[in-house]
Amino acid sequence: MISLPVNDLPEPDRRSLENLLGHPLEADQQVFVLVFSAGQVSDSATRRAATQNIRSALDKADHHRTVRGITDDEVDAALDEAMGNVRPRPG
């Protein structure tokens, strides 16, 4: 998994992501990219590393939330808004 601050993305890459997602990205947002091969089971070391990466990313997000004084209700509202903005996939 790769985690990138939107502010650090080169402009052409940012535009490509915005096109893919269907909406503009904000400078203070973070982009997470995860690539996997469907139908293939990773070895235990790879699964452990992936689990640690996800936990680390969630810990960083929680630290950011705590430092900024963001409440659980605000987090829930942001998640609800994000889910409402997800572009439907064909099929």
MMTF fields as JSON, N, C-alpha, C and O atoms, coordinates in Angstrom:
{
  "mmtfVersion": "1.0.0",
  "mmtfProducer": "UNKNOWN",
  "numBonds": 363,
  "numAtoms": 364,
  "numGroups": 91,
  "numChains": 1,
  "numModels": 1,
  "chainsPerModel": [1],
  "groupsPerChain": [91],
  "chainIdList": ["A"],
  "bondAtomList": [4, 2, 8, 6, 12, 10, 16, 14, 20, 18, 24, 22, 28, 26, 32, 30, 36, 34, 40, 38, 44, 42, 48, 46, 52, 50, 56, 54, 60, 58, 64, 62, 68, 66, 72, 70, 76, 74, 80, 78, 84, 82, 88, 86, 92, 90, 96, 94, 100, 98, 104, 102, 108, 106, 112, 110, 116, 114, 120, 118, 124, 122, 128, 126, 132, 130, 136, 134, 140, 138, 144, 142, 148, 146, 152, 150, 156, 154, 160, 158, 164, 162, 168, 166, 172, 170, 176, 174, 180, 178, 184, 182, 188, 186, 192, 190, 196, 194, 200, 198, 204, 202, 208, 206, 212, 210, 216, 214, 220, 218, 224, 222, 228, 226, 232, 230, 236, 234, 240, 238, 244, 242, 248, 246, 252, 250, 256, 254, 260, 258, 264, 262, 268, 266, 272, 270, 276, 274, 280, 278, 284, 282, 288, 286, 292, 290, 296, 294, 300, 298, 304, 302, 308, 306, 312, 310, 316, 314, 320, 318, 324, 322, 328, 326, 332, 330, 336, 334, 340, 338, 344, 342, 348, 346, 352, 350, 356, 354, 360, 358],
  "bondOrderList": [1, 1, 1, 1, 1, 1, 1, 1, 1, 1, 1, 1, 1, 1, 1, 1, 1, 1, 1, 1, 1, 1, 1, 1, 1, 1, 1, 1, 1, 1, 1, 1, 1, 1, 1, 1, 1, 1, 1, 1, 1, 1, 1, 1, 1, 1, 1, 1, 1, 1, 1, 1, 1, 1, 1, 1, 1, 1, 1, 1, 1, 1, 1, 1, 1, 1, 1, 1, 1, 1, 1, 1, 1, 1, 1, 1, 1, 1, 1, 1, 1, 1, 1, 1, 1, 1, 1, 1, 1, 1],
  "groupList": [{"groupName": "MET", "atomNameList": ["N", "CA", "C", "O"], "elementList": ["N", "C", "C", "O"], "formalChargeList": [0, 0, 0, 0], "bondAtomList": [1, 0, 2, 1, 3, 2], "bondOrderList": [1, 1, 2], "singleLetterCode": "M", "chemCompType": "L-PEPTIDE LINKING"}, {"groupName": "ILE", "atomNameList": ["N", "CA", "C", "O"], "elementList": ["N", "C", "C", "O"], "formalChargeList": [0, 0, 0, 0], "bondAtomList": [1, 0, 2, 1, 3, 2], "bondOrderList": [1, 1, 2], "singleLetterCode": "I", "chemCompType": "L-PEPTIDE LINKING"}, {"groupName": "SER", "atomNameList": ["N", "CA", "C", "O"], "elementList": ["N", "C", "C", "O"], "formalChargeList": [0, 0, 0, 0], "bondAtomList": [1, 0, 2, 1, 3, 2], "bondOrderList": [1, 1, 2], "singleLetterCode": "S", "chemCompType": "L-PEPTIDE LINKING"}, {"groupName": "LEU", "atomNameList": ["N", "CA", "C", "O"], "elementList": ["N", "C", "C", "O"], "formalChargeList": [0, 0, 0, 0], "bondAtomList": [1, 0, 2, 1, 3, 2], "bondOrderList": [1, 1, 2], "singleLetterCode": "L", "chemCompType": "L-PEPTIDE LINKING"}, {"groupName": "PRO", "atomNameList": ["N", "CA", "C", "O"], "elementList": ["N", "C", "C", "O"], "formalChargeList": [0, 0, 0, 0], "bondAtomList": [1, 0, 2, 1, 3, 2], "bondOrderList": [1, 1, 2], "singleLetterCode": "P", "chemCompType": "L-PEPTIDE LINKING"}, {"groupName": "VAL", "atomNameList": ["N", "CA", "C", "O"], "elementList": ["N", "C", "C", "O"], "formalChargeList": [0, 0, 0, 0], "bondAtomList": [1, 0, 2, 1, 3, 2], "bondOrderList": [1, 1, 2], "singleLetterCode": "V", "chemCompType": "L-PEPTIDE LINKING"}, {"groupName": "ASN", "atomNameList": ["N", "CA", "C", "O"], "elementList": ["N", "C", "C", "O"], "formalChargeList": [0, 0, 0, 0], "bondAtomList": [1, 0, 2, 1, 3, 2], "bondOrderList": [1, 1, 2], "singleLetterCode": "N", "chemCompType": "L-PEPTIDE LINKING"}, {"groupName": "ASP", "atomNameList": ["N", "CA", "C", "O"], "elementList": ["N", "C", "C", "O"], "formalChargeList": [0, 0, 0, 0], "bondAtomList": [1, 0, 2, 1, 3, 2], "bondOrderList": [1, 1, 2], "singleLetterCode": "D", "chemCompType": "L-PEPTIDE LINKING"}, {"groupName": "GLU", "atomNameList": ["N", "CA", "C", "O"], "elementList": ["N", "C", "C", "O"], "formalChargeList": [0, 0, 0, 0], "bondAtomList": [1, 0, 2, 1, 3, 2], "bondOrderList": [1, 1, 2], "singleLetterCode": "E", "chemCompType": "L-PEPTIDE LINKING"}, {"groupName": "ARG", "atomNameList": ["N", "CA", "C", "O"], "elementList": ["N", "C", "C", "O"], "formalChargeList": [0, 0, 0, 0], "bondAtomList": [1, 0, 2, 1, 3, 2], "bondOrderList": [1, 1, 2], "singleLetterCode": "R", "chemCompType": "L-PEPTIDE LINKING"}, {"groupName": "GLY", "atomNameList": ["N", "CA", "C", "O"], "elementList": ["N", "C", "C", "O"], "formalChargeList": [0, 0, 0, 0], "bondAtomList": [1, 0, 2, 1, 3, 2], "bondOrderList": [1, 1, 2], "singleLetterCode": "G", "chemCompType": "PEPTIDE LINKING"}, {"groupName": "HIS", "atomNameList": ["N", "CA", "C", "O"], "elementList": ["N", "C", "C", "O"], "formalChargeList": [0, 0, 0, 0], "bondAtomList": [1, 0, 2, 1, 3, 2], "bondOrderList": [1, 1, 2], "singleLetterCode": "H", "chemCompType": "L-PEPTIDE LINKING"}, {"groupName": "ALA", "atomNameList": ["N", "CA", "C", "O"], "elementList": ["N", "C", "C", "O"], "formalChargeList": [0, 0, 0, 0], "bondAtomList": [1, 0, 2, 1, 3, 2], "bondOrderList": [1, 1, 2], "singleLetterCode": "A", "chemCompType": "L-PEPTIDE LINKING"}, {"groupName": "GLN", "atomNameList": ["N", "CA", "C", "O"], "elementList": ["N", "C", "C", "O"], "formalChargeList": [0, 0, 0, 0], "bondAtomList": [1, 0, 2, 1, 3, 2], "bondOrderList": [1, 1, 2], "singleLetterCode": "Q", "chemCompType": "L-PEPTIDE LINKING"}, {"groupName": "PHE", "atomNameList": ["N", "CA", "C", "O"], "elementList": ["N", "C", "C", "O"], "formalChargeList": [0, 0, 0, 0], "bondAtomList": [1, 0, 2, 1, 3, 2], "bondOrderList": [1, 1, 2], "singleLetterCode": "F", "chemCompType": "L-PEPTIDE LINKING"}, {"groupName": "THR", "atomNameList": ["N", "CA", "C", "O"], "elementList": ["N", "C", "C", "O"], "formalChargeList": [0, 0, 0, 0], "bondAtomList": [1, 0, 2, 1, 3, 2], "bondOrderList": [1, 1, 2], "singleLetterCode": "T", "chemCompType": "L-PEPTIDE LINKING"}, {"groupName": "LYS", "atomNameList": ["N", "CA", "C", "O"], "elementList": ["N", "C", "C", "O"], "formalChargeList": [0, 0, 0, 0], "bondAtomList": [1, 0, 2, 1, 3, 2], "bondOrderList": [1, 1, 2], "singleLetterCode": "K", "chemCompType": "L-PEPTIDE LINKING"}],
  "groupTypeList": [0, 1, 2, 3, 4, 5, 6, 7, 3, 4, 8, 4, 7, 9, 9, 2, 3, 8, 6, 3, 3, 10, 11, 4, 3, 8, 12, 7, 13, 13, 5, 14, 5, 3, 5, 14, 2, 12, 10, 13, 5, 2, 7, 2, 12, 15, 9, 9, 12, 12, 15, 13, 6, 1, 9, 2, 12, 3, 7, 16, 12, 7, 11, 11, 9, 15, 5, 9, 10, 1, 15, 7, 7, 8, 5, 7, 12, 12, 3, 7, 8, 12, 0, 10, 6, 5, 9, 4, 9, 4, 10],
  "groupIdList": [1, 2, 3, 4, 5, 6, 7, 8, 9, 10, 11, 12, 13, 14, 15, 16, 17, 18, 19, 20, 21, 22, 23, 24, 25, 26, 27, 28, 29, 30, 31, 32, 33, 34, 35, 36, 37, 38, 39, 40, 41, 42, 43, 44, 45, 46, 47, 48, 49, 50, 51, 52, 53, 54, 55, 56, 57, 58, 59, 60, 61, 62, 63, 64, 65, 66, 67, 68, 69, 70, 71, 72, 73, 74, 75, 76, 77, 78, 79, 80, 81, 82, 83, 84, 85, 86, 87, 88, 89, 90, 91],
  "secStructList": [7, 3, 3, 3, 3, 4, 4, 4, 1, 7, 2, 2, 2, 2, 2, 2, 2, 2, 2, 2, 2, 6, 1, 7, 7, 7, 6, 6, 7, 3, 3, 3, 3, 7, 7, 7, 7, 6, 6, 7, 7, 7, 7, 2, 2, 2, 2, 2, 2, 2, 2, 2, 2, 2, 2, 2, 2, 2, 2, 2, 2, 2, 2, 2, 2, 2, 2, 2, 6, 7, 7, 2, 2, 2, 2, 2, 2, 2, 2, 2, 2, 2, 2, 2, 2, 7, 7, 7, 7, 7, 7],
  "xCoordList": [0.85, 0.0, 0.888, 1.9, 0.498, 1.215, 0.307, -0.888, 0.872, 0.133, 0.844, 2.029, 0.116, 0.7, -0.155, -1.374, 0.469, -0.291, -0.611, 0.255, -1.83, -2.235, -1.304, -0.965, -0.893, 0.002, 1.33, 1.959, 1.764, 3.041, 2.937, 3.954, 1.721, 1.537, 1.898, 1.502, 2.644, 2.852, 1.496, 0.594, 1.362, 0.072, -0.556, -1.76, 0.223, -0.423, -0.987, -2.044, -0.288, -0.773, -2.032, -2.977, -2.029, -3.205, -4.424, -5.51, -4.243, -5.351, -5.848, -7.052, -4.926, -5.329, -6.164, -7.179, -5.748, -6.518, -7.885, -8.89, -7.924, -9.202, -10.141, -11.341, -9.589, -10.392, -10.915, -12.084, -10.05, -10.439, -11.517, -12.475, -11.354, -12.286, -13.558, -14.594, -13.473, -14.655, -14.905, -16.0, -13.907, -14.053, -12.674, -11.69, -12.599, -11.31, -10.794, -11.569, -9.482, -8.833, -8.423, -8.078, -8.464, -8.06, -6.606, -6.129, -5.901, -4.47, -4.177, -3.107, -5.121, -4.875, -5.318, -5.313, -5.702, -6.129, -4.944, -3.855, -5.179, -4.196, -4.753, -5.947, -3.911, -4.323, -3.657, -2.447, -4.454, -3.943, -4.151, -5.239, -3.105, -3.187, -2.803, -1.764, -3.642, -3.396, -3.581, -4.614, -2.603, -2.67, -2.59, -1.762, -3.449, -3.402, -3.817, -4.443, -3.468, -3.841, -4.993, -4.836, -6.143, -7.329, -7.093, -6.488, -7.576, -7.491, -6.167, -6.004, -5.217, -3.927, -3.801, -4.031, -3.444, -3.266, -1.802, -0.901, -1.58, -0.219, 0.352, -0.383, 1.674, 2.314, 2.118, 1.748, 2.363, 2.064, 2.888, 2.384, 4.12, 4.943, 4.357, 4.339, 3.882, 3.269, 1.98, 1.705, 1.191, -0.065, 0.22, -0.469, 1.232, 1.601, 2.052, 1.663, 2.87, 3.353, 2.183, 2.126, 1.254, 0.09, -0.763, -1.236, -0.958, -1.727, -1.068, -1.748, 0.241, 0.964, 0.858, 0.703, 0.941, 0.805, -0.568, -0.689, -1.6, -2.96, -3.124, -3.693, -2.634, -2.724, -1.978, -2.453, -0.814, -0.031, -0.782, -0.818, -1.381, -2.146, -3.338, -3.624, -4.028, -5.169, -4.725, -5.411, -3.579, -3.032, -2.692, -2.96, -2.104, -1.777, -3.042, -3.095, -4.057, -5.324, -5.964, -6.506, -5.905, -6.473, -5.689, -6.276, -4.37, -3.536, -3.911, -4.077, -4.042, -4.429, -5.779, -5.96, -6.724, -8.058, -7.975, -8.615, -7.181, -7.06, -6.392, -6.863, -5.298, -4.562, -5.44, -5.363, -6.272, -7.117, -8.452, -9.248, -8.694, -9.92, -11.169, -12.253, -11.021, -12.16, -12.952, -12.395, -14.25, -15.089, -15.5, -15.398, -15.965, -16.469, -17.645, -17.77, -18.509, -19.653, -19.184, -19.774, -18.122, -17.584, -16.971, -17.098, -16.314, -15.749, -16.87, -16.785, -17.918, -19.055, -19.697, -20.043, -19.857, -20.461, -19.579, -20.088, -18.264, -17.343, -17.397, -17.378, -17.464, -17.562, -18.884, -18.913, -19.968, -21.266, -21.23, -21.752, -20.611, -20.508, -19.661, -20.017, -18.538, -17.661, -18.381, -18.282, -19.094, -19.825, -20.892, -21.165, -21.491, -22.49, -21.896, -22.596, -20.583, -19.907, -19.209, -18.62, -19.267, -18.594, -19.297, -20.52, -18.495, -19.048, -19.457, -18.651, -20.69, -21.129, -20.294, -19.925, -20.019, -19.258, -20.237, -21.281, -19.911, -20.791, -20.83, -19.852, -21.951, -22.057, -22.681, -22.849],
  "yCoordList": [-1.172, 0.0, 1.224, 1.279, 2.195, 3.455, 4.539, 4.569, 5.42, 6.551, 7.831, 8.014, 8.712, 9.949, 11.154, 11.121, 12.217, 13.459, 14.053, 14.095, 14.502, 15.077, 16.224, 16.395, 17.005, 18.141, 17.726, 18.527, 16.486, 16.001, 15.378, 15.018, 15.248, 14.61, 15.582, 16.747, 15.112, 15.954, 16.264, 15.426, 17.451, 17.907, 16.929, 16.685, 16.356, 15.401, 14.167, 13.66, 13.685, 12.534, 12.898, 12.113, 14.092, 14.54, 14.623, 14.166, 15.206, 15.302, 13.918, 13.706, 12.981, 11.615, 10.985, 10.347, 11.158, 10.61, 11.277, 10.608, 12.582, 13.285, 12.784, 12.625, 12.539, 12.006, 10.61, 10.304, 9.772, 8.423, 8.43, 7.661, 9.302, 9.352, 10.126, 9.925, 11.009, 11.762, 13.019, 13.577, 13.477, 14.729, 15.285, 14.546, 16.593, 17.19, 16.712, 16.377, 16.689, 16.354, 17.642, 18.632, 17.619, 18.769, 18.607, 17.487, 19.723, 19.698, 18.988, 18.401, 19.035, 18.433, 16.969, 16.377, 16.388, 14.99, 14.054, 14.48, 12.791, 11.731, 10.707, 10.409, 10.17, 9.15, 7.837, 7.786, 6.784, 5.45, 4.583, 4.562, 3.867, 2.997, 1.593, 1.385, 0.645, -0.749, -1.562, -1.458, -2.359, -3.191, -4.648, -5.007, -5.477, -6.896, -7.715, -7.204, -8.963, -9.893, -10.755, -11.541, -10.594, -11.336, -12.835, -13.292, -13.579, -15.027, -15.605, -16.825, -14.748, -15.238, -14.937, -13.809, -15.929, -15.767, -15.427, -16.155, -14.317, -13.899, -14.769, -15.382, -14.813, -15.561, -14.819, -13.645, -15.496, -14.927, -13.678, -12.759, -13.612, -12.421, -11.204, -10.105, -11.398, -10.307, -9.855, -8.658, -10.809, -10.466, -9.708, -8.739, -10.147, -9.445, -8.02, -7.086, -7.846, -6.511, -5.623, -4.451, -6.177, -5.405, -5.0, -3.866, -5.921, -5.624, -4.504, -3.592, -4.564, -3.52, -2.173, -1.139, -2.179, -0.929, -0.304, 0.909, -1.139, -0.63, -0.095, 0.979, -0.831, -0.358, 0.958, 1.858, 1.068, 2.302, 3.474, 4.561, 3.252, 4.313, 4.735, 5.926, 3.772, 4.085, 4.805, 5.712, 4.407, 5.092, 6.547, 7.443, 6.775, 8.149, 8.975, 10.135, 8.376, 9.086, 9.406, 10.496, 8.47, 8.699, 9.771, 10.6, 9.759, 10.793, 12.165, 13.124, 12.259, 13.509, 13.986, 15.164, 13.045, 13.377, 13.907, 14.901, 13.236, 13.624, 14.993, 15.846, 15.186, 16.461, 17.626, 18.713, 17.401, 18.466, 18.587, 19.48, 17.7, 17.776, 17.413, 17.926, 16.528, 16.114, 15.049, 14.05, 15.282, 14.372, 13.146, 13.128, 12.125, 10.923, 11.255, 10.685, 12.178, 12.573, 13.231, 13.01, 14.044, 14.684, 13.643, 13.748, 12.648, 11.566, 10.816, 10.557, 10.466, 9.758, 10.574, 10.032, 11.885, 12.748, 12.802, 12.773, 12.88, 12.912, 11.605, 11.608, 10.486, 9.186, 9.058, 8.552, 9.51, 9.481, 10.334, 9.934, 11.514, 12.392, 11.745, 11.78, 11.156, 10.502, 9.354, 9.202, 8.553, 7.43, 7.935, 7.29, 9.079, 9.651, 10.203, 10.37, 10.489, 11.041, 9.995, 10.327, 8.74, 7.693, 7.556, 7.444, 7.569, 7.458, 6.014, 5.108, 5.778, 4.403, 3.777, 4.443, 2.528, 1.777, 1.104, 0.615, 1.071, 0.369, -1.126, -1.703, -1.749, -3.196, -3.587, -4.779],
  "zCoordList": [0.0, 0.0, 0.0, 0.699, -0.788, -0.874, -0.32, -0.614, 0.476, 1.013, 0.584, 0.862, -0.093, -0.603, -0.235, -0.406, 0.27, 0.446, -0.93, -1.804, -1.12, -2.402, -2.778, -3.949, -1.791, -2.036, -2.665, -3.356, -2.437, -2.961, -4.352, -4.944, -4.877, -6.184, -7.31, -7.273, -8.303, -9.488, -10.134, -10.126, -10.685, -11.228, -12.227, -12.149, -13.17, -14.101, -13.379, -13.756, -12.344, -11.583, -10.8, -10.72, -10.228, -9.484, -10.414, -10.057, -11.603, -12.554, -12.963, -13.109, -13.147, -13.508, -12.404, -12.681, -11.158, -10.036, -9.939, -9.7, -10.123, -10.068, -11.163, -10.938, -12.336, -13.435, -13.089, -13.323, -12.535, -12.155, -11.068, -11.132, -10.071, -8.947, -9.269, -8.636, -10.254, -10.649, -9.84, -9.895, -9.087, -8.336, -7.994, -7.985, -7.711, -7.385, -6.028, -5.132, -5.9, -4.637, -3.927, -4.572, -2.614, -1.814, -1.394, -1.212, -1.242, -0.914, 0.403, 0.56, 1.359, 2.672, 2.756, 3.835, 1.61, 1.609, 1.399, 1.016, 1.654, 1.506, 0.523, 0.554, -0.341, -1.295, -0.899, -0.68, -0.809, -0.508, -1.742, -2.317, -2.146, -3.312, -2.876, -2.248, -3.212, -2.886, -4.154, -4.817, -4.491, -5.684, -5.24, -4.402, -5.804, -5.476, -6.686, -7.614, -6.663, -7.727, -7.222, -6.288, -7.853, -7.446, -7.594, -8.564, -6.624, -6.693, -6.231, -6.194, -5.878, -5.395, -3.906, -3.472, -3.146, -1.709, -1.448, -1.863, -0.76, -0.433, 0.667, 1.44, 0.727, 1.805, 3.127, 3.132, 4.233, 5.552, 5.84, 6.486, 5.39, 5.629, 4.914, 5.468, 3.699, 2.941, 3.61, 3.69, 4.089, 4.778, 6.071, 6.389, 6.814, 8.051, 7.752, 8.454, 6.716, 6.348, 5.919, 6.29, 5.142, 4.701, 5.896, 5.972, 6.822, 8.026, 8.812, 9.283, 8.957, 9.687, 8.976, 9.627, 7.647, 6.887, 7.083, 7.255, 7.055, 7.252, 8.668, 8.862, 9.656, 11.049, 11.227, 11.92, 10.604, 10.693, 10.084, 10.66, 8.917, 8.254, 9.116, 9.236, 9.712, 10.575, 11.839, 12.311, 12.394, 13.575, 13.254, 14.055, 12.084, 11.668, 11.499, 11.908, 10.896, 10.707, 12.057, 12.241, 12.996, 14.321, 15.065, 15.761, 14.922, 15.556, 14.985, 15.739, 13.681, 13.023, 13.56, 13.866, 13.669, 14.183, 15.607, 15.948, 16.435, 17.842, 17.994, 18.747, 17.274, 17.354, 16.92, 17.492, 15.914, 15.377, 16.132, 15.84, 17.089, 17.876, 17.101, 17.381, 16.127, 15.305, 16.075, 16.527, 16.213, 17.008, 16.19, 14.963, 16.907, 16.237, 15.32, 14.237, 15.755, 14.92, 13.631, 12.573, 13.708, 12.502, 11.564, 10.344, 12.134, 11.324, 10.624, 9.424, 11.358, 10.769, 9.654, 8.605, 9.881, 8.859, 7.609, 6.488, 7.797, 6.652, 5.873, 4.643, 6.594, 5.917, 5.162, 4.04, 5.771, 5.085, 3.824, 2.783, 3.919, 2.754, 1.66, 0.482, 2.064, 1.08, 0.391, -0.827, 1.148, 0.553, -0.417, -1.429, -0.113, -1.005, -2.286, -3.285, -2.253, -3.431, -4.279, -5.308, -3.866, -4.633, -5.969, -6.047, -7.007, -8.361, -8.6, -8.391, -9.034, -9.308, -10.436, -11.404, -10.284, -11.299, -12.256, -11.826, -13.555, -14.488, -14.221, -13.747, -14.522, -14.409, -13.168, -12.91]
}
